[in-house]
Amino acid sequence: MGTVVLKIRDRTNLRDRNVWLWRSFDKLSAFVSHLKTILSLIVALTLFQGDRARKTLEGFEHEEDFWCSRQQRFNLEFARVRPTTQHNISWNVIDPPTEFCLQAKFPAGRFPLNPEEDNFDQGRVHHAAQFGAVPPTDGAGGSQPANRRRHSTCIVTKVIHKQWESSQVEALLECKKAEAEELESLVGREQIISAEMKWKRIHAAMLSKGVQADPSQLRNKWESTLGSYKKVKDWNIRSGVEPYASLSRADRKANNLPLEFPDRWFEILESFYAGRPSITPPCMAESMPGSSGLDLPASSPGAPAEDDRYYSSTDPTVRSNSGKLRKKNASKSANAIVDCLDRFTNSMSEAETKRQDRQAKRDEFEERRLQLMEDSDCRRVEFMQKQHSDMVEVFHSMAGAFVMMATHDR
């Protein structure tokens, strides 16, 4: 009898043990299920973020353009507008050597400038952009309601070009004259100097004279001044017209001539640039001695005079030096051709460099996108392996429990 009771107790303990095992298995299964759900959510969120970033960046050529758009940055050539209060207009002045930029940020309902009409002291409106859903005025020209325009903001940028001073232009012409004299003293391959190097030297010389301007600004000013010189030159050699110096501003404007071109500038250019073949020679009928009665500015010593160039066949002194003059003009023509080739080569190299940079950025972005996709695939595989190993452990636990139950039953 005692033995039977003992067996009943053993069976009771075994039943309790099995219940405990089943409950533990249920808890473990629930934990694995929750863990699986959490990991699935993490993987899905990661894939969603990667796909969202990929779709967001698809509309932009470069990732930098995307971030500039997200930050609502405009006019990347100039400084970023500093935040201002909603009721005050704040101007930020950026002062490069030849121009400065005014940027204002203010409520749209208090838009004080008209980009199409206001020239702001003969300047020009460079950019007008509105950040906000509501413009300051509606399509019919009326104002928007106050409750709608209260939170909209406008940003206006105006660029005012600063005029070069006469002394600065004169310093630039002196530097070009010194450069021309230096090139004339060189021979052979020494005369072949790239345009970039030439303007770097002129930039250094201008800095020593206290003129703050980068090489591109110096080059643009030189080209504009040279164009004005050619117009004045061609005007003065015409017959039956008043000299440029005697014309009023209205006459100069009517004849498409520069409004200001001092005699000093003309003299400097005549001293070293007049002999270049780029200046169009006058017609023989209009340039006979004494036909125009014009007093051209005198050339500096050592440079050929105007009449000497055009009438070398009638002047024995100039005819004796015609060989040297032709050699000098040929050298200057070669320099001009080399300068043009240098410009073309530099522009082509710059374009190729920019293209390579764009291609490199595209490749980098594509590599990052592929890396993100690869990482997401790796995470998915790791999650599936982890889930498989967890299920294997659960099955092992179940098999062990069944084995224990079978052993105790025996």
Backbone hydrogen bonds, N-H to C=O, Kabsch-Sander energy under -0.5 kcal/mol:
donor,donor_aa,acceptor,acceptor_aa,energy
5,V,1,M,-2.0
6,L,2,G,-1.9
7,K,3,T,-2.0
8,I,4,V,-2.4
9,R,5,V,-2.4
10,D,6,L,-2.3
11,R,7,K,-2.6
12,T,8,I,-2.4
13,N,9,R,-2.6
14,L,10,D,-2.3
15,R,11,R,-2.6
16,D,12,T,-2.5
17,R,13,N,-2.4
18,N,14,L,-2.5
19,V,15,R,-2.4
20,W,16,D,-2.3
21,L,17,R,-2.3
22,W,18,N,-2.8
23,R,19,V,-2.6
24,S,20,W,-2.6
25,F,21,L,-2.7
26,D,22,W,-2.6
27,K,23,R,-2.5
28,L,24,S,-2.6
29,S,25,F,-2.7
30,A,26,D,-2.5
31,F,27,K,-2.5
32,V,28,L,-2.7
33,S,29,S,-2.5
34,H,30,A,-2.6
35,L,31,F,-2.8
36,K,32,V,-2.6
37,T,33,S,-2.3
38,I,34,H,-2.6
39,L,35,L,-2.6
40,S,36,K,-2.4
41,L,37,T,-2.3
42,I,38,I,-2.3
43,V,39,L,-2.7
44,A,40,S,-2.7
45,L,41,L,-2.6
46,T,42,I,-2.4
47,L,43,V,-2.7
48,F,44,A,-2.4
49,Q,45,L,-2.5
50,G,46,T,-2.4
51,D,47,L,-2.7
52,R,48,F,-2.6
53,A,49,Q,-2.7
54,R,50,G,-2.3
55,K,51,D,-2.6
56,T,52,R,-2.5
57,L,53,A,-2.1
58,E,54,R,-0.8
59,G,55,K,-0.5
59,G,56,T,-0.6
60,F,57,L,-1.4
66,F,62,H,-1.3
67,W,63,E,-2.1
68,C,64,E,-2.5
69,S,65,D,-2.1
70,R,66,F,-2.4
71,Q,67,W,-2.2
72,Q,69,S,-1.1
73,R,68,C,-2.8
78,F,75,N,-1.8
90,S,88,N,-0.5
90,S,105,K,-0.7
92,N,103,Q,-1.7
93,V,91,W,-0.5
94,I,92,N,-0.6
94,I,101,C,-1.6
100,F,160,I,-1.7
101,C,94,I,-1.7
102,L,158,K,-3.2
103,Q,92,N,-1.1
104,A,156,V,-2.2
105,K,90,S,-0.7
106,F,154,C,-1.7
108,A,152,S,-1.8
109,G,149,R,-0.6
110,R,107,P,-1.5
111,F,108,A,-1.0
117,E,114,N,-0.7
118,D,114,N,-2.1
123,G,119,N,-1.7
123,G,120,F,-0.6
124,R,159,V,-2.0
126,H,124,R,-0.6
126,H,157,T,-0.9
127,H,157,T,-2.0
129,A,155,I,-2.3
131,F,153,T,-1.6
132,G,130,Q,-0.7
138,D,142,G,-2.9
141,G,138,D,-1.4
144,Q,136,P,-1.0
148,R,145,P,-1.1
149,R,145,P,-1.9
150,R,146,A,-0.7
153,T,131,F,-1.5
154,C,106,F,-2.2
155,I,129,A,-2.5
156,V,104,A,-1.8
157,T,127,H,-2.7
158,K,102,L,-2.8
159,V,124,R,-1.8
160,I,100,F,-2.1
160,I,158,K,-0.5
161,H,159,V,-0.6
162,K,98,T,-1.8
169,V,165,E,-2.2
170,E,166,S,-2.4
171,A,167,S,-2.1
172,L,168,Q,-2.1
173,L,169,V,-2.4
174,E,170,E,-2.3
175,C,171,A,-2.1
176,K,172,L,-2.2
177,K,173,L,-2.3
178,A,174,E,-2.6
179,E,175,C,-2.2
180,A,176,K,-2.4
181,E,177,K,-2.5
182,E,178,A,-2.1
183,L,179,E,-2.4
184,E,180,A,-2.0
185,S,181,E,-1.3
186,L,182,E,-0.6
186,L,183,L,-0.8
190,E,187,V,-1.5
191,Q,188,G,-1.5
192,I,189,R,-1.4
193,I,191,Q,-1.1
198,K,194,S,-2.2
199,W,195,A,-2.4
200,K,196,E,-1.7
201,R,197,M,-2.1
202,I,198,K,-2.3
203,H,199,W,-2.3
204,A,200,K,-2.2
205,A,201,R,-2.4
206,M,202,I,-2.6
207,L,203,H,-2.2
208,S,204,A,-1.9
209,K,205,A,-0.8
210,G,207,L,-1.6
211,V,206,M,-2.7
212,Q,210,G,-0.6
213,A,211,V,-0.9
218,L,214,D,-2.2
219,R,215,P,-2.5
220,N,216,S,-2.3
221,K,217,Q,-2.3
222,W,218,L,-2.4
223,E,219,R,-2.4
224,S,220,N,-2.3
225,T,221,K,-2.6
226,L,222,W,-2.6
227,G,223,E,-2.2
228,S,224,S,-2.0
229,Y,225,T,-2.3
230,K,226,L,-2.2
231,K,227,G,-1.8
232,V,228,S,-2.5
233,K,229,Y,-2.9
234,D,230,K,-2.8
235,W,231,K,-2.0
236,N,232,V,-2.4
237,I,233,K,-1.5
238,R,235,W,-1.1
241,V,238,R,-0.5
246,S,243,P,-1.0
247,L,243,P,-0.6
247,L,244,Y,-1.2
252,R,248,S,-2.5
253,K,249,R,-2.4
254,A,250,A,-2.4
255,N,251,D,-1.9
256,N,253,K,-1.2
257,L,252,R,-3.2
266,F,262,P,-1.6
267,E,263,D,-2.7
268,I,264,R,-2.1
269,L,265,W,-2.4
270,E,266,F,-2.5
271,S,267,E,-1.6
272,F,268,I,-0.8
272,F,269,L,-0.7
273,Y,269,L,-3.0
274,A,269,L,-0.8
276,R,273,Y,-1.5
279,I,276,R,-1.4
287,S,283,C,-1.0
291,S,288,M,-2.4
296,L,294,L,-0.8
303,A,300,S,-1.8
309,R,305,A,-1.6
310,Y,306,E,-1.8
311,Y,307,D,-2.3
312,S,309,R,-0.6
314,T,311,Y,-1.2
315,D,311,Y,-0.6
319,R,315,D,-2.5
320,S,316,P,-1.8
321,N,317,T,-0.8
322,S,319,R,-1.0
325,L,321,N,-2.2
326,R,322,S,-2.8
327,K,323,G,-2.3
328,K,324,K,-2.6
329,N,325,L,-2.9
330,A,326,R,-2.6
331,S,327,K,-2.2
332,K,328,K,-2.3
333,S,329,N,-2.6
334,A,330,A,-2.5
335,N,331,S,-2.2
336,A,332,K,-2.4
337,I,333,S,-2.5
338,V,334,A,-2.7
339,D,335,N,-2.5
340,C,336,A,-2.3
341,L,337,I,-2.6
342,D,338,V,-2.6
343,R,339,D,-2.4
344,F,340,C,-2.6
345,T,341,L,-2.9
346,N,342,D,-2.9
347,S,343,R,-2.7
348,M,344,F,-2.4
349,S,345,T,-2.6
350,E,346,N,-2.7
351,A,347,S,-2.4
352,E,348,M,-2.4
353,T,349,S,-2.6
354,K,350,E,-2.6
355,R,351,A,-2.3
356,Q,352,E,-2.6
357,D,353,T,-2.4
358,R,354,K,-2.6
359,Q,355,R,-2.5
360,A,356,Q,-2.6
361,K,357,D,-2.4
362,R,358,R,-2.4
363,D,359,Q,-2.7
364,E,360,A,-2.5
365,F,361,K,-2.6
366,E,362,R,-2.6
367,E,363,D,-2.5
368,R,364,E,-2.4
369,R,365,F,-2.2
370,L,366,E,-2.5
371,Q,367,E,-2.4
372,L,368,R,-2.3
373,M,369,R,-2.2
374,E,370,L,-2.6
375,D,371,Q,-2.6
376,S,372,L,-2.2
377,D,373,M,-2.2
378,C,374,E,-2.4
379,R,375,D,-2.5
380,R,376,S,-2.1
381,V,377,D,-2.4
382,E,378,C,-2.7
383,F,379,R,-2.4
384,M,380,R,-2.2
385,Q,381,V,-2.6
386,K,382,E,-2.6
387,Q,383,F,-2.6
388,H,384,M,-2.4
389,S,385,Q,-2.5
390,D,386,K,-2.3
391,M,387,Q,-2.4
392,V,388,H,-2.3
393,E,389,S,-2.2
394,V,390,D,-2.3
395,F,391,M,-2.6
396,H,392,V,-2.4
397,S,393,E,-2.4
398,M,394,V,-2.6
399,A,395,F,-2.7
400,G,396,H,-2.6
401,A,397,S,-2.3
402,F,398,M,-2.6
403,V,399,A,-2.4
404,M,400,G,-2.3
405,M,401,A,-2.4
406,A,402,F,-2.6
407,T,403,V,-2.2
408,H,404,M,-2.4
409,D,405,M,-2.1
410,R,406,A,-1.6
